[in-house]
Amino acid sequence: MSTHHATIRWALGPDEDFTGRRYSRAHRWQFDGGADVAASSSPTVVRLPFSDPSAVDPEEAFVAALSSCHMLWFLDLAARAGYVVSGYVDPAEGLMAPNEAGQDAITEVALRPEVQFGGAKAPDEAAVQALHHAAHEHCFIANSVRSTVRCEGSWSYLAS
């Protein structure tokens, strides 16, 4: 077992009206390794100027966490199988829509990894799909959520 920490910091600005809901949603995410990330509500949820479109919002972070976890497992499993992954890009996307209870939720996440392989051993389509399936099965984040997580990846092979 392990425990993971994040500290979220927010403070009301001096001229903001909290009960009137006219306050900034900008805040900081601080992690135990030292990373400090600007965060905010999404401008699609809270209008400007009360949100910060340049900051990471929780919905984006959720999609990124799923994508990152999948990638890390994929890389590990590919290495164990003897494949060399030379590049990995995932323009992942999350859909916010009403769930079964009518509440807004990230109801679906589409992972679209574009994987490049190099080295002497080239995987075929079945091997790549098996790696993605195993990565999804191992992903701690995917195993922790109720959302549907789809993988719609592509791959390419760069001969060494």
KEDO-100454 format. One line per 10 residues: their letters; for each residue x, y, z of C-alpha. Coordinates in steps of 0.2 Angstrom, whole numbers, always signed. Last residue first. Example, Ala and Ser with C-alpha at 12.3 -4.5 7.8 and 13.67 -1.06 7.14 Angstrom:
2
SA = +68/-5/+36 ~ +62/-22/+39
***
This chain:
160
SALYSWSGEC = +85/+9/-181 ~ +68/+6/-190 ~ +55/+18/-184 ~ +38/+9/-181 ~ +22/+18/-180 ~ +7/+18/-168 ~ -11/+23/-166 ~ -21/+24/-151 ~ -40/+24/-148 ~ -40/+19/-130
RVTSRVSNAI = -57/+20/-121 ~ -60/+24/-103 ~ -78/+23/-97 ~ -80/+33/-81 ~ -82/+24/-65 ~ -65/+27/-58 ~ -51/+19/-48 ~ -46/+5/-59 ~ -43/+18/-73 ~ -32/+27/-61
FCHEHAAHHL = -22/+12/-55 ~ -18/+7/-73 ~ -15/-12/-74 ~ -30/-17/-84 ~ -27/-2/-96 ~ -9/-6/-98 ~ -14/-25/-102 ~ -26/-19/-115 ~ -14/-7/-123 ~ +0/-20/-123
AQVAAEDPAK = -12/-33/-131 ~ -17/-20/-144 ~ +2/-17/-148 ~ +5/-36/-150 ~ -10/-38/-161 ~ -5/-24/-173 ~ +13/-31/-175 ~ +27/-27/-164 ~ +45/-23/-172 ~ +60/-30/-163
AGGFQVEPRL = +77/-23/-169 ~ +75/-6/-161 ~ +62/+7/-164 ~ +44/+10/-160 ~ +33/+25/-161 ~ +17/+26/-151 ~ +2/+38/-155 ~ -9/+36/-140 ~ -27/+41/-143 ~ -35/+39/-125
AVETIADQGA = -53/+43/-126 ~ -61/+47/-109 ~ -80/+45/-106 ~ -92/+51/-93 ~ -83/+65/-86 ~ -97/+70/-75 ~ -112/+82/-74 ~ -126/+74/-64 ~ -142/+67/-72 ~ -141/+51/-62
ENPAMLGEAP = -135/+40/-77 ~ -122/+53/-80 ~ -124/+70/-88 ~ -110/+75/-100 ~ -92/+80/-99 ~ -81/+71/-112 ~ -63/+69/-109 ~ -50/+69/-123 ~ -32/+62/-124 ~ -20/+69/-137
DVYGSVVYGA = -7/+55/-132 ~ +11/+56/-138 ~ +23/+42/-136 ~ +41/+41/-144 ~ +55/+29/-145 ~ +47/+13/-138 ~ +59/-1/-139 ~ +51/-18/-138 ~ +58/-33/-128 ~ +41/-38/-120
RAALDLFWLM = +47/-31/-103 ~ +50/-14/-111 ~ +33/-14/-119 ~ +25/-18/-102 ~ +34/-4/-94 ~ +30/+8/-108 ~ +12/+3/-108 ~ +11/+5/-89 ~ +18/+22/-89 ~ +7/+27/-104
HCSSLAAVFA = -9/+21/-96 ~ -5/+31/-80 ~ -1/+47/-90 ~ -17/+46/-100 ~ -28/+43/-85 ~ -20/+57/-75 ~ -21/+68/-90 ~ -39/+66/-91 ~ -42/+69/-73 ~ -30/+84/-74
EEPDVASPDS = -40/+91/-88 ~ -56/+89/-78 ~ -48/+97/-62 ~ -43/+113/-72 ~ -25/+117/-76 ~ -21/+135/-77 ~ -21/+146/-93 ~ -40/+148/-94 ~ -40/+156/-76 ~ -58/+156/-69
FPLRVVTPSS = -67/+171/-61 ~ -64/+183/-75 ~ -70/+173/-84 ~ -85/+161/-83 ~ -85/+146/-71 ~ -89/+129/-79 ~ -83/+131/-97 ~ -69/+143/-90 ~ -63/+128/-81 ~ -60/+129/-63
SAAVDAGGDF = -42/+134/-58 ~ -25/+127/-56 ~ -7/+134/-57 ~ +4/+119/-53 ~ +18/+118/-40 ~ +29/+103/-41 ~ +40/+100/-26 ~ +40/+81/-25 ~ +27/+81/-12 ~ +15/+90/-23
QWRHARSYRR = +7/+107/-23 ~ -8/+112/-33 ~ -12/+130/-33 ~ -28/+141/-34 ~ -38/+151/-46 ~ -57/+151/-43 ~ -57/+169/-41 ~ -72/+177/-32 ~ -89/+184/-37 ~ -100/+171/-29
GTFDEDPGLA = -110/+184/-20 ~ -106/+175/-4 ~ -88/+176/-8 ~ -87/+194/-14 ~ -69/+198/-19 ~ -60/+214/-15 ~ -46/+207/-3 ~ -44/+190/-13 ~ -51/+174/-5 ~ -37/+161/-3
WRITAHHTSM = -34/+145/-11 ~ -21/+131/-9 ~ -22/+113/-13 ~ -9/+101/-6 ~ -7/+84/-14 ~ -2/+68/-6 ~ -1/+50/-11 ~ -1/+35/+1 ~ +5/+18/-3 ~ +0/+0/+0
***
